[in-house]
């Protein structure tokens, strides 16, 4: 299938996050539309062969959604992450009055970040795939076991078919991704949050790695006024504090939409 969106061009993290979210939301809406087509088939013309055909189209829509996630994740990690890492490293270099070049140290660092970010996108998409696949299996089983019996009982076959479609719709809603902990998150929201988080981590990794490469051991933290160090609600507040490079590397952000950044402090040898 040809790629329907123009290639991602590195740029502002907020703009990129909106772009990635829009691509995945579009793919998800196509999947949801195909689910509605399956349900309509059950309600309006529940013949086994016709249901089988629409179910096959739904299965293809699941594949298309996963392909979109894969395509967008690859573009993001190959283009945006190096751009942001270099921007963070350049910021540190200018603050320290040195230069930044893509040494083996930095190339290895961005490859590790890219692999982690790519895997993160795929893990998030697996929950969406799990929900869609559950509907597919339930609808296929209903077509095999229940459709041949629709005319039985007191209800007309037409009403029984509509009841079956309503039950499948109620039990397998694709309006949100529902994680195993019960959280309900729209696809667009999780895609945007994930992209912003990985963008912030990449920028900060560049800053911290170039700072460490220059032999500087401490950084000043810039963050939201009430943002905690390890989580947003952590009582250990981050903004304005001085941390070791090692500690900062362990907590580049504290939540998905975190705006944390770091500034090298070459004037400090101990805190």
N, C-alpha and C positions, 0 to 999 in steps of 0.2 A: 504494500500500500504506500503511495507517495506521501511524503511528509507535508502536511497541509499548512503548517505555520512556518514563517520565515525563520532562518537560523538565528539563534540567540546571539546578540552582540553584547559584549561585556559593558557594564554601565553601573548606574546607581542601584544599590541593593534594593531599595524600596520598589523601584521600577521593575527590576528583574523578578522580584518576588511576586509582584502583581502579574507579570507575564507568565511565569511558571504556573501560578494558581489558575489563571484563565485557561491555559492549555489543558490542564488536568480537569478543571471543572467542565470544560466543553466535552472532553472524553467521557466523563462521568454522566453528564446529562444524556449523551447518546446511549449509554448503557441503560440508564433509567427509562428512556423512551422505548428501548427495545423490550424492557421488562413489561411496560404497559401494553406493547403489542402482543406479548405472550398472554397477558391477562385478558385482553380483548378477545383473543382467539378462544380461550376457554369459555368466556361468557357468551360469545356470539355464534361460534361455529366449532363446537368441541369435538370435531372428528380427529381421530388419533393421528392420521397422516398429516393433517394441517398443523396440529399442535407440534408434531415432531419437527416440521419445517421451521416454525417460528422459534422453537427452542434451539435449533441449530444456529439460527441467526443471532440469538441471544448469546450463545457460547462464543460466537465469533466476535461479538461486542465486548465480551470479557477480555479476549485476546487483544483486541484493539486498545482497550484501556491500559492494559499492562504494557503494550508496546509504546503507547504515548508516554507513560511514566518512564520507561527505559530510555526513550529518545531524549526526553527533556532532562532527565538526570544526567545522561552522558554529556549533553551540551553544557549543562550547568557546571559540572566538575571539570570539564576540559577547557572551558573558556572563562567563566566568571570567577571561579576560585583562584586560579593563578593571577588574574587581574587584581583581585582584592588582596591576596597575599603580598604581591609586589607593592601595592599601595601602602599597606601597613609597614612593610619593611623600609620603603622609601621615607615614610614619615619618621621612623626611628633613625634612619641614616642622616636625615637632615637635622634632626634634633641633636645628634651626636657629632655633626660636622664630618661625616664620613660618607662613603658611597655604598650603593647596593648593587651587587651582581648576583646572577643565578649560579652560585657555587653548588657543588655536589650536596652540601649540607641542606641548602634550600630546596634543591630539586627533590631530594629524598623526602623532605618535610611535606612538600605539596603533593607528592604522590601518595603519601600516607593519608593526608587529609582528603584527597579525592576518593580514595578507596573507601574510607569511612563514610563520607557523605553519600556516595553512590549506594552503598549498602543500606544506609539509613532510609533513603527514598524507597528502596525496594521493600524494606521491612514495613514501612508505613502503607505501601500499596497492598501488602499481603492481607491486611484486614479487609480492605475493600474487595479483594478477590474472594476471600473466604465468605463474605456475605452474599456476593453474587452467585458463587458456586452453590451455596446452600439453597438459594432459590431455584437454581437450575435443577438440582437433584430432587427437590420437593415437587417441582412442577412435572418433571419427567416421571416420577413415581405416581403422581396423581393421574397423569395421562394413562399410565399403564394399568393402575388398579381401579381408579374411581370413574374415569370417563365412560368405560363400558357399562357401568351400573347407574348412570345418571337418570335413566327413565324409571328406575325402581322406586318404590315408596309412594307417599301421598303427593309429593310435589311434582309438578310438571318437569319434564327434562330441561326446559329452558330456564326455569327458576332454579333448579338444582345446579345447573351449570354456572349461573350467576353467583349463587352462594359459594360454590367452589372457588371461583375467581376472587370473590371478596375475602374468603378465608386466606388464600395464598397472599393476597395483597397486604392483609393485616399482619400476617406472620413474617413477611419478608419485605420490610420497607427499605428502600434504597435512597431515602432522602438524606441520610447521614451515614457516615462511617461510625459503627458502634464498636468500640474497643472492648477487649475482654474484661476490663475493669468497669464496664457499663457506661463510660463516657461517650456522649454522642457529639460528633464533630463533623461539620460540613467539609466536603473534600477541599473546597477552595480555601477554607480556613487552615486546615492542616498543611496543605501544600505551601501556602504563604508563610506560615510560621516556621516550617522546616527550612525553607529557603533563606529566610532572614537569619535563623539561628546559624546555619552553616556559613552564611556570608560573614557574620560577625566573628565567628571562630577563625575563619581564614584570615581576615584582616588582622585580628589580634595575634594570631600565630606569627604572621610576618613581622609585626612590631616586636614581639617578645623574642623571636629567634634572632633578629638582627641586633637587638639589644644585648642578648647573651653573647653573640658572636663578637661584639665589641668589648666584652669583658665587664660590662656593667651588670651589677647584681640586683638593683632595685628599680622599681617603677612606681609612679604615682597613678592612682586609679581615678578615672572619670566615669561617673555613672549617674543614674537617677538618684535623687535626694534620698529616697526611702528604700532603695534597692539593697537587699542583703547580699552577703558575700557568696554563699553557696546556693541559696534559694532566695527568691524575692522577699520572703518573709523572715529570713535569717536575721536575728538580732544583731549580728555582726555586720554593721553597715559598711558599704564599700567606698562610696564616693569620698574623695579627698584623702584617703588613706594611702600609706606607702606599704608596698608588699614586695617580697622577694620575687625575682623572676620565676623561680621554681613554683612558688605558691600561685602566682598569676597564671602560669601555664596550666596548672591544675584546675583553675576556675576562670576560663576565658570569658564565659557568660554565666548568668545564674538562672535564666529562664528563656524560652524560645524567642521572645521579641526584645531581648535585653540590648541596651545601647552602650554597654560597657566598652571602654577603650583605656589604653595605657600610655603613659609618657615616661621615657627613660629618665632616671635620676642619677647621672654620673657623679654628682656631687656627694652622694651618700655611699659610704663603705660599710656601714652597719646601722641598724635601727634598734 
